[in-house]
Amino acid sequence: MTPPAVEIAAHAKVNLLLRVLARETTGYHTLETVFCLVELADRLTAARTATRGIDLTVDGPDLGPVEDNLAYRAAGAVLEATGHPFGIRLHLEKHIPTQAGLGGGSADAAAALHAVNALTGGAIPRHELLQFAAKLGADVTFCASGAPLALAWGRGERLFRLDPPKPAPVLIAVPPVGIATRKAYEALARGRTDPVFRGGMVLDDDAFRTWGGIGRLGGNDFESTVFAKEPAIRELFERIAETRPLLVRMTGSGSGIVAIYKSDPERDGAAMVVGEQKQRLIKTTTRSTPAPAPAALDVPNAPSTG
């Protein structure tokens, strides 16, 4: 029996390595990156409605026009592919900060793909759903894959799943200033006047067995550009680095900083040192298992199928 409504967690992602390579004729850059899921997550509920169309409500910050929301677009893609058999009511509970490099919009889109597809009884095969994800955005593919850790290239849509190290405590620092992805890439392009030579990247299994090993692979190419423009973010990065985490990075193209520690006491101690006077601090952990599938909810009087 197909459920009338489902709920799903939309987990945030962090980039533990991010190298920006050549710019394609399409205007997009090719990447080499290591994606990691953390326990921090938005929550999305989806329910069938008798009236066709998509109704989206958000508990959290204003995310702009509904039609531009990635979760809305993801739901529409599934409905279009399945012939619009019913309408959808989406409710998004936001916990992932925006413009912080944590992939909140991508995570929400991936969750919507899985949730709405579950309401159709799984009409779209998983491999096709991942193709939908790639069209919505590069990070959406990783979030939709459910993998807790993956090496990615291309625009980030080509993935190689990795077995993650054991779960580790994470501290995410979100400064008041946010950085839009498009502006981050534009600033990076302006700062590169000459072709950038990139050395090889070690892909032996041993490089990914520990968080420290992943940290030694390299950094985040956006850091130098962002640090030059936003000294406060550089200072925040340096303060966190002084707490001696296993690795510390900008979380992606956004302004957030992520650090992974050996233990909860070390992470909590670092949070006390850094303080929350000028930034928001989020304590979470890395995931060691795939992101969960949608869970059925009981909604009275909802239209049913199957």
C-alpha positions as CSV (number, residue, x, y, z in Angstrom):
1,M,0.0,0.0,0.0
2,T,1.5,3.4,-1.0
3,P,1.5,5.8,1.9
4,P,-0.5,9.0,1.7
5,A,2.3,11.0,3.3
6,V,6.0,10.6,4.1
7,E,8.7,12.3,6.1
8,I,12.4,12.4,5.3
9,A,15.5,14.0,6.7
10,A,17.5,16.2,4.3
11,H,21.1,15.9,5.6
12,A,23.6,18.7,5.1
13,K,26.8,18.0,3.2
14,V,30.3,19.4,3.7
15,N,33.2,19.4,1.2
16,L,36.3,18.0,2.9
17,L,38.3,18.7,-0.3
18,L,37.4,21.1,-3.1
19,R,39.6,21.7,-6.1
20,V,38.1,23.9,-8.9
21,L,39.5,23.0,-12.3
22,A,38.9,24.2,-15.8
23,R,35.9,26.2,-16.9
24,E,33.7,24.5,-19.5
25,T,32.2,26.2,-22.5
26,T,28.9,26.0,-20.7
27,G,30.3,28.3,-18.0
28,Y,30.4,25.6,-15.3
29,H,33.7,24.6,-13.7
30,T,34.9,21.0,-13.3
31,L,35.7,19.9,-9.8
32,E,37.5,17.4,-7.7
33,T,35.8,17.1,-4.3
34,V,35.2,14.8,-1.3
35,F,31.6,15.1,-0.1
36,C,30.6,14.1,3.4
37,L,27.2,13.9,5.1
38,V,26.6,15.1,8.6
39,E,23.8,14.6,11.0
40,L,22.6,18.2,10.8
41,A,19.4,18.0,8.6
42,D,16.3,19.8,7.4
43,R,13.0,17.8,7.6
44,L,10.6,17.5,4.7
45,T,7.1,16.1,4.8
46,A,5.2,15.4,1.6
47,A,1.5,14.4,1.3
48,R,-0.7,13.7,-1.7
49,T,-3.6,16.0,-2.3
50,A,-6.7,15.7,-4.4
51,T,-6.0,19.0,-6.2
52,R,-3.2,18.9,-8.7
53,G,-0.3,21.2,-8.2
54,I,2.4,21.8,-5.6
55,D,1.9,23.6,-2.3
56,L,5.1,24.4,-0.4
57,T,5.4,25.9,3.0
58,V,8.6,26.6,4.9
59,D,9.3,26.8,8.6
60,G,12.4,29.0,8.7
61,P,14.0,31.8,6.7
62,D,12.5,33.3,3.6
63,L,13.9,31.3,0.7
64,G,12.6,33.5,-2.1
65,P,10.0,32.7,-4.8
66,V,8.4,29.3,-4.3
67,E,8.8,28.3,-7.9
68,D,12.6,28.8,-7.6
69,N,12.9,26.5,-4.6
70,L,14.8,23.3,-5.5
71,A,12.5,21.1,-3.5
72,Y,9.5,22.6,-5.4
73,R,11.3,21.9,-8.7
74,A,12.2,18.4,-7.7
75,A,8.7,17.6,-6.8
76,G,7.5,19.0,-10.1
77,A,10.0,16.8,-12.0
78,V,8.6,13.6,-10.4
79,L,5.0,14.7,-11.0
80,E,5.7,15.5,-14.6
81,A,7.5,12.2,-15.3
82,T,4.6,10.2,-13.7
83,G,1.8,12.1,-15.5
84,H,0.7,14.3,-12.5
85,P,-1.5,11.6,-10.9
86,F,-2.2,13.8,-7.8
87,G,-1.1,17.0,-6.2
88,I,1.6,17.4,-3.5
89,R,1.7,19.4,-0.3
90,L,5.3,19.9,0.9
91,H,6.3,21.3,4.3
92,L,10.0,22.1,4.9
93,E,11.4,22.6,8.4
94,K,14.7,24.4,7.9
95,H,17.7,23.8,10.2
96,I,20.6,24.0,7.7
97,P,21.9,27.6,7.4
98,T,21.7,29.2,4.0
99,Q,24.7,30.5,1.9
100,A,27.0,28.7,4.3
101,G,28.3,26.0,1.9
102,L,26.2,23.2,3.6
103,G,24.1,22.3,0.6
104,G,20.7,22.9,2.3
105,G,18.9,23.6,-1.0
106,S,20.4,20.6,-2.6
107,A,19.6,18.3,0.3
108,D,16.0,19.5,0.2
109,A,15.7,18.8,-3.5
110,A,17.1,15.3,-3.0
111,A,14.7,14.7,-0.2
112,A,11.8,15.9,-2.3
113,L,12.7,13.6,-5.2
114,H,12.7,10.6,-2.9
115,A,9.6,11.7,-1.0
116,V,7.4,12.4,-4.0
117,N,8.6,9.2,-5.7
118,A,7.7,7.2,-2.6
119,L,4.1,8.7,-2.9
120,T,3.9,7.3,-6.4
121,G,4.8,3.9,-5.2
122,G,8.4,4.1,-6.5
123,A,7.3,4.7,-10.1
124,I,10.7,6.1,-11.1
125,P,13.7,3.7,-10.7
126,R,16.5,4.8,-8.5
127,H,19.1,5.2,-11.3
128,E,16.6,7.5,-13.2
129,L,15.9,9.5,-10.1
130,L,19.7,10.3,-9.8
131,Q,19.5,11.6,-13.4
132,F,16.8,14.0,-12.3
133,A,19.1,15.0,-9.4
134,A,22.0,15.8,-11.7
135,K,19.7,18.2,-13.8
136,L,18.7,20.0,-10.6
137,G,22.2,20.7,-9.4
138,A,25.6,19.0,-8.9
139,D,25.3,18.7,-5.2
140,V,21.8,17.3,-5.5
141,T,23.3,14.1,-7.0
142,F,25.4,13.4,-3.9
143,C,22.6,14.2,-1.5
144,A,20.2,12.0,-3.5
145,S,22.7,9.1,-3.6
146,G,22.5,8.8,0.2
147,A,26.2,8.0,0.4
148,P,27.8,9.2,3.6
149,L,31.1,9.8,1.9
150,A,32.0,10.1,-1.8
151,L,34.7,11.2,-4.1
152,A,33.2,13.4,-6.9
153,W,34.4,14.9,-10.1
154,G,33.0,16.6,-13.2
155,R,30.6,19.2,-11.8
156,G,30.3,17.0,-8.7
157,E,27.6,14.8,-10.3
158,R,30.0,11.9,-10.9
159,L,30.5,9.9,-7.7
160,F,32.5,7.1,-6.3
161,R,31.2,5.9,-3.0
162,L,33.7,5.5,-0.2
163,D,33.5,3.7,3.1
164,P,33.6,6.5,5.7
165,P,35.8,6.4,8.8
166,K,33.9,5.9,12.1
167,P,31.6,8.8,13.1
168,A,33.4,11.8,14.5
169,P,32.4,15.0,16.3
170,V,32.0,18.0,14.0
171,L,31.9,21.7,14.7
172,I,30.4,24.0,12.1
173,A,30.8,27.7,12.5
174,V,28.5,30.0,10.5
175,P,29.5,33.7,10.3
176,P,26.9,36.4,9.9
177,V,28.0,37.0,6.3
178,G,26.7,34.5,3.6
179,I,28.3,33.9,0.3
180,A,26.2,32.9,-2.8
181,T,27.6,30.1,-4.9
182,R,27.5,32.2,-8.1
183,K,29.4,35.1,-6.6
184,A,32.0,32.7,-5.1
185,Y,32.8,31.3,-8.5
186,E,32.9,34.7,-10.1
187,A,35.4,35.9,-7.5
188,L,37.5,32.8,-8.0
189,A,37.6,33.3,-11.8
190,R,38.6,37.0,-11.4
191,G,41.4,36.0,-9.2
192,R,42.9,33.5,-11.6
193,T,44.7,35.4,-14.3
194,D,46.9,32.4,-15.4
195,P,46.1,28.8,-16.0
196,V,46.4,26.9,-12.7
197,F,48.6,23.8,-12.6
198,R,47.1,21.1,-10.4
199,G,49.2,18.3,-9.1
200,G,48.0,14.7,-8.7
201,M,45.7,13.6,-6.0
202,V,46.4,10.4,-4.1
203,L,43.5,7.9,-4.6
204,D,44.8,5.0,-2.6
205,D,42.3,3.5,-0.1
206,D,44.6,4.5,2.8
207,A,44.0,8.2,2.0
208,F,40.3,7.9,3.0
209,R,40.6,5.6,6.0
210,T,40.9,8.4,8.6
211,W,39.7,11.9,8.8
212,G,43.2,13.1,9.2
213,G,44.2,11.3,6.1
214,I,41.4,13.0,4.2
215,G,42.5,16.3,5.6
216,R,46.0,15.8,4.2
217,L,44.7,15.5,0.6
218,G,44.4,19.2,0.3
219,G,42.1,22.1,1.0
220,N,39.3,24.2,-0.5
221,D,40.2,26.5,-3.5
222,F,37.6,29.0,-2.4
223,E,39.5,29.7,0.8
224,S,42.1,32.1,-0.6
225,T,39.6,34.2,-2.5
226,V,37.1,34.4,0.4
227,F,39.8,35.0,3.0
228,A,41.1,37.9,1.0
229,K,37.7,39.5,0.6
230,E,36.3,38.7,4.1
231,P,39.1,38.9,6.7
232,A,36.6,38.0,9.5
233,I,36.1,34.6,7.9
234,R,39.9,34.1,7.7
235,E,40.2,35.0,11.4
236,L,37.4,32.6,12.3
237,F,39.2,29.8,10.3
238,E,42.5,30.5,12.0
239,R,40.9,30.5,15.5
240,I,39.3,27.1,14.8
241,A,42.5,25.8,13.3
242,E,44.3,26.7,16.6
243,T,42.0,24.2,18.5
244,R,43.9,21.4,16.6
245,P,41.1,19.6,14.8
246,L,41.8,16.6,12.6
247,L,40.9,18.8,9.7
248,V,39.4,22.2,9.1
249,R,37.9,23.6,5.9
250,M,35.5,26.1,4.5
251,T,32.4,23.9,4.0
252,G,32.0,24.5,0.3
253,S,31.6,27.8,-1.7
254,G,29.8,29.4,1.2
255,S,31.1,31.1,4.3
256,G,30.8,28.3,6.9
257,I,33.8,26.6,8.5
258,V,33.7,22.8,9.3
259,A,36.1,21.1,11.7
260,I,36.3,17.4,12.7
261,Y,37.7,16.3,16.1
262,K,38.8,13.1,17.8
263,S,36.3,13.3,20.6
264,D,33.2,15.2,21.9
265,P,35.2,16.9,24.7
266,E,37.7,18.2,22.2
267,R,34.9,19.5,19.9
268,D,33.0,21.0,22.9
269,G,36.2,22.6,24.2
270,A,36.9,24.2,20.8
271,A,33.3,25.6,20.7
272,M,34.0,27.3,24.1
273,V,37.3,28.8,22.8
274,V,35.7,30.1,19.6
275,G,32.6,31.4,21.2
276,E,29.3,32.4,19.7
277,Q,29.5,36.2,20.0
278,K,30.0,36.7,16.2
279,Q,29.1,33.4,14.7
280,R,26.6,30.6,15.1
281,L,28.1,27.3,16.2
282,I,26.5,23.9,15.4
283,K,27.6,20.7,17.0
284,T,27.0,17.6,15.0
285,T,28.7,14.4,13.8
286,T,29.7,12.8,10.5
287,R,27.4,10.0,9.2
288,S,28.7,6.5,8.8
289,T,25.6,5.0,7.2
290,P,23.5,6.0,4.2
291,A,20.9,8.7,4.5
292,P,17.5,7.1,5.5
293,A,14.6,6.6,3.1
294,P,11.3,8.3,3.4
295,A,9.2,7.1,6.4
296,A,5.4,6.7,6.0
297,L,3.1,9.1,7.9
298,D,-0.6,8.6,8.7
299,V,-2.6,11.5,7.4
300,P,-6.4,11.3,7.8
301,N,-8.5,11.8,4.7
302,A,-5.5,11.9,2.3
303,P,-6.1,10.5,-1.2
304,S,-4.7,7.0,-1.6
305,T,-3.3,5.0,-4.5
306,G,-2.2,1.4,-4.9
